[in-house]
Amino acid sequence: MYLHLGNDFIVNEKYIIGIFDLEKSSVSKLTRDFLAEATRNNRVVNCTQEMPKSFVVTLDEELTERVYISQLACSTLKKRAASGQL
């Protein structure tokens, strides 16, 4: 199954490591460092022109890590993933 992240971006659910609330998780220095490192290494995909609300971390078969920034709420993405909704 695939998960729609907004603005024509989809990811294969089998590669998803986690779905995180951007506002709540970015309070932690470790998360801010993780996101900064991902940005420096060009592993961040911005799926929105709007205010970001969540981020999704994936790891594909080649062990390439990607961070997708989405305007959709974390709860919305989790519901879509649980229901198999595209």
C-alpha positions as CSV (number, residue, x, y, z in Angstrom):
1,M,0.0,0.0,0.0
2,Y,1.0,3.6,-0.5
3,L,0.5,6.6,1.7
4,H,-0.4,10.0,0.2
5,L,1.6,12.8,1.9
6,G,0.0,15.7,0.0
7,N,0.7,17.6,-3.2
8,D,1.2,14.5,-5.4
9,F,3.7,12.9,-3.0
10,I,3.2,9.2,-2.1
11,V,5.5,6.7,-0.3
12,N,5.3,3.0,-0.1
13,E,4.1,2.1,3.4
14,K,6.7,-0.7,3.8
15,Y,9.5,1.9,3.8
16,I,8.0,4.1,6.6
17,I,9.9,4.1,9.8
18,G,7.8,6.7,11.6
19,I,5.3,9.5,11.3
20,F,5.9,12.5,13.6
21,D,4.2,15.7,14.7
22,L,6.6,18.4,13.7
23,E,5.7,20.9,16.4
24,K,5.8,18.4,19.3
25,S,8.9,16.5,18.2
26,S,11.0,19.5,17.2
27,V,11.1,20.6,20.8
28,S,13.8,17.9,21.3
29,K,17.4,18.9,20.4
30,L,18.0,15.4,19.1
31,T,15.1,15.8,16.6
32,R,16.3,19.2,15.5
33,D,19.8,17.8,15.0
34,F,18.4,14.9,13.0
35,L,16.4,17.2,10.8
36,A,19.3,19.5,10.3
37,E,21.6,16.6,9.4
38,A,19.0,15.3,6.9
39,T,18.8,18.8,5.3
40,R,22.5,19.1,5.0
41,N,22.7,15.7,3.3
42,N,19.8,16.5,0.9
43,R,17.6,13.8,2.3
44,V,14.6,16.1,3.0
45,V,11.7,16.2,0.5
46,N,9.3,19.2,1.1
47,C,5.8,18.1,0.1
48,T,4.2,21.4,0.8
49,Q,4.2,25.2,0.3
50,E,2.0,25.6,3.3
51,M,2.9,25.5,7.0
52,P,4.3,22.0,7.7
53,K,2.6,19.9,10.4
54,S,4.4,16.6,10.2
55,F,7.3,14.6,8.9
56,V,7.6,11.0,7.7
57,V,10.9,9.1,7.9
58,T,11.5,6.4,5.4
59,L,14.2,3.9,4.7
60,D,14.2,2.1,1.3
61,E,15.7,-1.1,0.1
62,E,19.0,0.6,-0.7
63,L,19.0,1.9,2.9
64,T,18.5,5.5,1.7
65,E,16.9,7.5,4.4
66,R,14.4,10.3,3.4
67,V,12.5,12.8,5.5
68,Y,9.2,14.0,3.9
69,I,7.8,17.2,5.3
70,S,4.0,17.4,5.0
71,Q,1.2,19.9,5.5
72,L,-1.1,17.1,6.7
73,A,-1.5,16.5,10.4
74,C,0.3,13.5,12.0
75,S,-3.1,12.1,13.0
76,T,-4.4,12.3,9.5
77,L,-1.4,10.5,8.1
78,K,-1.7,7.8,10.7
79,K,-5.4,7.3,10.0
80,R,-4.7,7.0,6.3
81,A,-2.0,4.4,6.9
82,A,-4.2,2.4,9.2
83,S,-7.2,2.4,6.8
84,G,-5.1,1.7,3.7
85,Q,-6.5,5.0,2.2
86,L,-4.4,6.5,-0.6
